[in-house]
Amino acid sequence: MDFTKLCTFETFQQVWRHYGHGRDLREVVEEEFTRIKGITYLDHAAATLYPESLIRDYCKDISSNVYGNPHSLNPSSKLTSDVVERVRYRVLQHFNTTPEEYSVIFTSGCTASLKLLAESFPWRPQTENEAGSRFCFLTDSHTSVVGMRGVTSACGAVALPVSPQEVENKAKDDIKGEDIICQTPHLFCYPAQSNFSGRKYPLSHVKGIQTRRLYPACDHHGRWLVLLDAASHVSCSPLNLQDCPADFIPISFYKMFGFPTGLGALLVHNNAASILKKTYFGGGTAAAYLVGEDYYVHAANISDRFEDGTVSFLDIIAVNHGFEALYRITGGMHSIQQHTFGLARYTYMLLSCLCHGNGQPVAQIYTEGQFASPTTQGAIMSFNLKDSGGQIIGYSQVDRMASLFNIHVRTGCFCNTGACQFFLGLSDQQMRRNLQAGHVCGDNMDLVDGRPTGSVRVSFGYMSTFEDCQKFLKFVADCFVEKPVTVDQERLEKLKTTTAASQGLKRNTPIEIIHGGVCKEEQIEKPTEPSLEGLGHRESNGTEEIHRLTNIYIYPIKSCGAQEVDNWPVGPLGFLYDRCWMVVNGNGVCLSQKRTPRLCLISPQVRLSSNELILQAAGMDTISLPLENTAQMHSSCQVSQSKVCGDRVETVDCGEKAASWFSEFLGQPCRLIRLNPEFTRNMKKRGASGAAPSTSLSLVNEAQFLIINRASVTLIQKLMSSRQDGSEGDELLDAQNVISRFRANLVVTGVEPFEEDNWSHLIIGDTRFVVTGQCGRCQMVGVDQETGLRTKEPLMSLSVYRKGKVTFGVYLTREQAESSTPAHVLSVGSLVRPDMQSLK
Ligand SMILES: *Cc1c(COP(=O)(O)O)cnc(C)c1O
């Protein structure tokens, strides 16, 4: 029995009883979420998916009703006000409360709610005589909470991070009633659910803090108010404000319904409303004011008072449809909680028992509990994967491979540095060192000195299916487990029993035991020590190694087909006309093969002799565009700004003829644009050695030239054929096919595979180059450049072989030429002389 056979619904039923909201979930997906076919979406904690009926009903609503500005008094405005009020009521109802107890202030999201509160809270400064206000927040908080301390400190109040352990360890039973007079307001903030680990913090903390029985409230006199950050919690769990009457609750609606975005709310307990102060006042918030005098009377109603300007009323109307769809499909939050928790629990159990062939566990899961109950754990799991030697595999690699399998996960620290530091054991000092090493929040620098800077997170939504978990688990087993896959049976059984009792699960027939925990699965050749025989092995007979340039390719239009040439001039930005043009969609966004693989079927050819760019594609008329037409470009064509790899570039449009040709072939409105010849884009400074400081780039992503080594291609081919086990379905790829996928400018006959990784300089013919870095690879190399179809190879084999960083080929920049140097031309057949040290 193997791991795949363990990943069955039967096993699921042994670990959790509730699934699918009493419906056939596949039908729900079929009806409401057709767009996720083929995708395993596991990033619901970042944004969940909206059902089609929500959008349909909403569109019908706003296209048949006339909704005016709610601040007017005419009938269309009245309609809007009524619906908005109804939505407020519905929001309160959802959290089991009423307008008598709570008010809803609509904001642009949870973060805006937190900022609003920070700016309205009556912070008292710390003085010689007074301790001042405290702002305490749990270290496991979202950045948007921690950021409130910027406001707090500016007001002279004290911000105090508190670890979860501190709160739990310092509960007091009785408080002295001596400070009824002390009314200094303090604020305590904690997340109902950690967006990092999915841990749910006790909702009873709310009353504990308010009544000063819990640290740190018990240490400081005054009035303690509780800010319960429910943004993550409410996406999959019910929240009953009768049980936990927090004073302030911020939420974002897209985390509950997927739509609308840009709308959230701050729920304010009416008892706490009066302490909030209003400084700025915008339209709709005043009962009266004078222009000539500092006279302002705020609106009596707390919602009116804090909703500056016109609320996003059409989005608020969408919330109504959000609730409708949510309850119609699932029956309510209780069912959603049961369903999503089950998926998380099942995934946790199997992943935590999954082992390499040598018995080493594959995953380090960041959790404090064992996914025992939905009251302590939400539908979020963070982890890092480890190789069989126990070394962490960087999250970027996991992310990249997941993309290849159409599995969408989130990686990094998820805007929660506190939790990240806690679980990854990163000291403040280490965090500073990581920054120095160039790591910033949200990038893909996943390891610094072999230690992780973040993790991988999977999270579930009410429409997530058992099959999603299965796909994810199989993906981990296929891509990251050193075969044979094994399972820690003992642990699995223990996990099942430790918590089975609490769910009333009948443990009747024990599941089949995997004897010895070893299964006979795809015994692929261990690729860690590839045999190098016949792969252009170095001939150590003392003669000089020979490297020769065998191919030159240019890619006139970014992400379109290659043009192979025998010799080609080198311009100031790389090869002349290489990535000089790009195709953008109706929104002006650059198209790439990542999402539009058909681009590779377009074959552009630059004809230097006749000064034209020829465009060809199957089934299309061949057209020709002028290579240079600067004068015309400036008079008749639009200059516009685009982005390439985060860099701003100035471009000019190439006119209607090209636009309609591309739109027809790609089946969507698009335009051809080219780099404005007068614009200079400088290469970003990178850590790489010797990068010329002021290198200019075309519309390429990273660098002027990319070179690959045939010996490395041969090795990858060999690895691919050794991995062929029938399950992949990919055909064996010939060398030319593999070469074309890597989209290099230069192909060289190497001597040893991956020797290029160590090159620092190159001389090709008589042109000198500096190596500026290695080329990181993603699922784009899966696009067969002949057919536009995607395969998992060669990324699979490359990734297995290149543990940690999946790179292939190196970037080159031409060494700063003297102004007197004549124009260079590179030719196929030229001698290539690489050097591992500086040539200077
Ligand atoms: C998402 C989230 C936030 C921030 O919400 P935005 O919608 O980005 O403003 C704050 N806290 C937690 C716990 C979250 O999950």
The ligand as a MOL file (V3000), in Angstrom:
LIG
                    3D

  0  0  0     0  0            999 V3000
M  V30 BEGIN CTAB
M  V30 COUNTS 15 15 0 0 0
M  V30 BEGIN ATOM
M  V30 1 C -6.1490 39.9640 6.0980 0
M  V30 2 C -5.9170 40.3520 7.4740 0
M  V30 3 C -5.7490 41.6970 7.8310 0
M  V30 4 C -5.6860 42.8100 6.8260 0
M  V30 5 O -6.7930 42.8490 6.0030 0
M  V30 6 P -6.8220 43.7450 4.6820 0
M  V30 7 O -8.0210 43.2450 3.9870 0
M  V30 8 O -5.5610 43.4880 3.9430 0
M  V30 9 O -6.9430 45.1570 5.1050 0
M  V30 10 C -5.5650 41.9840 9.1560 0
M  V30 11 N -5.5600 41.0090 10.0800 0
M  V30 12 C -5.7050 39.7070 9.7670 0
M  V30 13 C -5.6940 38.6830 10.8550 0
M  V30 14 C -5.8900 39.3370 8.4520 0
M  V30 15 O -6.0180 38.0430 8.1430 0
M  V30 END ATOM
M  V30 BEGIN BOND
M  V30 1 1 1 2
M  V30 2 1 2 3
M  V30 3 2 2 14
M  V30 4 1 3 4
M  V30 5 2 3 10
M  V30 6 1 4 5
M  V30 7 1 5 6
M  V30 8 2 6 7
M  V30 9 1 6 8
M  V30 10 1 6 9
M  V30 11 1 10 11
M  V30 12 2 11 12
M  V30 13 1 12 13
M  V30 14 1 12 14
M  V30 15 1 14 15
M  V30 END BOND
M  V30 END CTAB
M  END
